[in-house]
Amino acid sequence: MAIPDRNEPMAVAAQHVVLGTPMQPPAEILARLEAAMFGMGCFWGVEKKFWEAPVYSTAVGFTAGTTPHPTYPEVCTGKTGHAEVVRIYFDPEKTSYEALLKIFWENHDPTQGMRQGNDVGSQYRSGIYTYTDAQMHAATVSRDTYEKILMGAGYGKITTEIRSAPEFYFAEDYHQQYLAKNPSGYCALAGTGLALPAAAAGIS
């Protein structure tokens, strides 16, 4: 049975704890930024991996489910269908979408279906949620390239969900930049140890 709908957005802090940038950038700043959204398992470690990149801001939340503004406990039941994700705002003059894809592929195992390691459930699925046709093309090309690398090393086919970005819903504020607030907190993020060559990812 699905969780009932709700209309109230999740309240989050105004500023990113690590980067000091707005969690919800104003329109004049958004005009020069691009968005990216990835699911790689438990979002605590994923967010840290991306805030360490040259990006403007990051936030954790949920996407690709049925219930507007779900809570973390609701998502963990599997009844809302959401994935745990990180939404990233980046300046294309400082980094590229392809560089973010390289971080995505190399820092989790995209062949595990509805899990990452010991974290089991549909909320932990691998996903790329694209905002433009160019992002969709880059995501699928990099997937096809990386899948050949993985299969050559004995892994199965990539199970990553690639689709146009549905609405992003913020997770509760205590989840935002969790590993900065809790430096010894749980982080299960782990890659396969296999690199996606920069040239293959379209990174100049």
C-alpha positions as CSV (number, residue, x, y, z in Angstrom):
1,M,0.0,0.0,0.0
2,A,1.4,3.4,-1.0
3,I,2.2,6.1,1.6
4,P,-0.4,8.9,1.5
5,D,0.4,12.1,-0.4
6,R,1.5,15.3,1.4
7,N,2.1,18.9,0.3
8,E,4.6,20.1,2.9
9,P,8.2,20.4,1.7
10,M,10.9,19.2,4.0
11,A,12.5,22.1,6.0
12,V,16.3,22.2,5.5
13,A,19.0,24.7,6.6
14,A,19.7,27.7,4.4
15,Q,23.4,27.0,4.0
16,H,25.5,24.0,3.1
17,V,27.5,23.1,6.2
18,V,30.7,22.3,4.2
19,L,30.6,24.6,1.2
20,G,28.8,27.6,2.7
21,T,26.6,28.0,-0.4
22,P,22.8,28.2,-0.4
23,M,21.0,24.8,-0.2
24,Q,18.4,26.3,-2.5
25,P,20.3,28.8,-4.8
26,P,18.5,31.9,-5.9
27,A,17.4,32.3,-9.5
28,E,20.3,34.6,-10.4
29,I,22.8,32.0,-9.3
30,L,20.9,29.0,-10.8
31,A,21.0,30.7,-14.2
32,R,24.8,30.0,-14.5
33,L,24.7,26.5,-12.9
34,E,23.7,23.0,-14.1
35,A,22.1,20.3,-12.0
36,A,23.0,16.7,-11.8
37,M,21.4,13.9,-9.8
38,F,22.8,10.5,-8.9
39,G,21.8,7.5,-6.7
40,M,24.7,5.3,-5.5
41,G,23.3,3.6,-2.3
42,C,23.3,5.3,1.1
43,F,23.4,9.0,0.3
44,W,25.6,10.0,3.3
45,G,28.8,8.9,1.7
46,V,27.7,9.8,-1.8
47,E,27.1,13.4,-0.9
48,K,30.6,13.7,0.7
49,K,32.2,12.3,-2.4
50,F,30.6,15.0,-4.5
51,W,31.1,17.9,-2.2
52,E,34.8,17.1,-2.4
53,A,34.6,17.7,-6.1
54,P,34.6,21.3,-7.6
55,V,30.8,21.8,-7.3
56,Y,28.7,24.7,-6.1
57,S,26.4,22.8,-3.8
58,T,25.0,19.3,-2.9
59,A,21.9,18.1,-1.2
60,V,20.5,14.6,-0.3
61,G,17.0,13.6,-0.9
62,F,14.7,11.2,-2.8
63,T,13.4,10.8,-6.3
64,A,11.7,8.5,-8.8
65,G,9.0,7.4,-6.3
66,T,5.3,8.0,-5.9
67,T,4.8,10.0,-2.7
68,P,5.5,13.7,-2.7
69,H,7.8,14.9,0.1
70,P,8.4,11.5,1.7
71,T,10.2,11.1,5.0
72,Y,13.3,8.9,5.4
73,P,11.4,6.2,7.4
74,E,8.8,6.1,4.7
75,V,11.3,5.6,2.0
76,C,13.0,2.9,4.0
77,T,9.8,0.8,3.9
78,G,10.2,0.5,0.2
79,K,6.5,1.5,-0.2
80,T,7.2,4.9,-1.8
81,G,9.5,3.6,-4.6
82,H,12.0,6.4,-4.1
83,A,15.8,6.1,-4.6
84,E,18.2,7.9,-2.2
85,V,20.0,10.5,-4.3
86,V,22.3,13.4,-4.2
87,R,21.4,16.5,-6.3
88,I,24.4,18.6,-7.3
89,Y,24.6,22.1,-8.7
90,F,27.8,22.8,-10.6
91,D,29.4,25.5,-12.7
92,P,30.2,24.1,-16.1
93,E,33.1,26.5,-16.3
94,K,34.7,24.8,-13.3
95,T,33.9,21.1,-13.9
96,S,32.0,19.0,-16.4
97,Y,29.1,16.6,-16.2
98,E,31.4,14.0,-17.7
99,A,33.7,14.5,-14.7
100,L,30.8,13.9,-12.3
101,L,29.9,10.7,-14.2
102,K,33.4,9.4,-13.7
103,I,33.0,10.0,-9.9
104,F,29.6,8.2,-10.1
105,W,30.8,5.1,-11.9
106,E,34.0,4.6,-10.0
107,N,32.7,5.0,-6.5
108,H,30.0,2.3,-6.3
109,D,29.1,-1.1,-7.9
110,P,26.5,-0.4,-10.5
111,T,25.8,-4.1,-11.1
112,Q,24.0,-5.0,-7.9
113,G,20.4,-4.2,-8.6
114,M,18.3,-3.1,-5.6
115,R,21.3,-2.9,-3.2
116,Q,24.7,-1.6,-2.5
117,G,26.7,-4.1,-0.4
118,N,24.9,-4.8,2.8
119,D,22.4,-2.1,2.2
120,V,19.4,-3.9,0.6
121,G,16.3,-2.3,-0.8
122,S,15.0,-0.4,-3.8
123,Q,16.0,2.9,-2.2
124,Y,19.7,1.9,-2.6
125,R,19.5,1.3,-6.4
126,S,22.0,2.9,-8.8
127,G,20.5,5.7,-10.8
128,I,21.4,8.6,-13.1
129,Y,18.6,11.2,-13.4
130,T,19.3,13.6,-16.3
131,Y,18.2,17.2,-16.9
132,T,19.2,17.6,-20.5
133,D,19.5,15.6,-23.7
134,A,23.3,16.1,-23.5
135,Q,23.3,14.6,-20.0
136,M,21.3,11.6,-21.2
137,H,23.7,11.0,-24.1
138,A,26.8,11.3,-21.8
139,A,25.2,8.9,-19.3
140,T,24.4,6.2,-21.8
141,V,27.7,6.4,-23.6
142,S,29.6,6.2,-20.3
143,R,27.4,3.3,-19.1
144,D,28.1,1.3,-22.3
145,T,31.8,2.0,-22.0
146,Y,32.1,1.1,-18.3
147,E,29.9,-2.0,-18.7
148,K,32.5,-3.4,-21.1
149,I,35.2,-2.7,-18.5
150,L,33.2,-4.3,-15.7
151,M,32.3,-7.4,-17.7
152,G,35.8,-7.8,-18.8
153,A,36.7,-8.0,-15.1
154,G,34.1,-10.6,-14.3
155,Y,31.2,-8.4,-13.2
156,G,27.7,-8.7,-14.5
157,K,25.7,-6.2,-16.6
158,I,25.1,-2.7,-15.2
159,T,21.7,-2.3,-13.6
160,T,21.8,1.5,-13.3
161,E,18.5,3.2,-13.9
162,I,19.0,6.1,-16.4
163,R,16.0,8.4,-16.9
164,S,15.0,12.0,-17.2
165,A,15.1,13.6,-13.7
166,P,11.8,13.3,-11.8
167,E,11.2,15.8,-9.0
168,F,13.8,15.9,-6.2
169,Y,12.5,15.9,-2.6
170,F,14.9,17.0,0.2
171,A,15.6,14.5,2.9
172,E,15.4,15.7,6.5
173,D,17.9,18.3,7.6
174,Y,19.9,15.9,9.8
175,H,20.8,13.9,6.7
176,Q,22.2,16.9,4.9
177,Q,26.1,16.8,4.9
178,Y,25.7,14.0,7.5
179,L,29.3,12.9,7.5
180,A,30.5,16.5,8.1
181,K,28.2,16.6,11.2
182,N,29.1,13.0,12.2
183,P,32.7,12.4,11.0
184,S,32.7,8.8,12.3
185,G,29.2,8.1,10.9
186,Y,28.3,5.1,8.7
187,C,29.6,5.1,5.2
188,A,29.3,2.0,2.9
189,L,30.4,3.7,-0.3
190,A,32.8,1.5,-2.2
191,G,33.7,1.2,-5.8
192,T,34.9,-1.8,-7.9
193,G,38.4,-0.5,-8.2
194,L,38.0,-0.2,-11.9
195,A,38.6,3.1,-13.6
196,L,36.6,4.7,-16.3
197,P,39.3,6.3,-18.6
198,A,38.9,10.0,-18.9
199,A,38.9,9.9,-22.7
200,A,36.2,7.2,-22.7
201,A,34.1,9.4,-20.4
202,G,34.4,12.3,-22.7
203,I,36.6,14.3,-20.4
204,S,39.2,16.4,-22.2
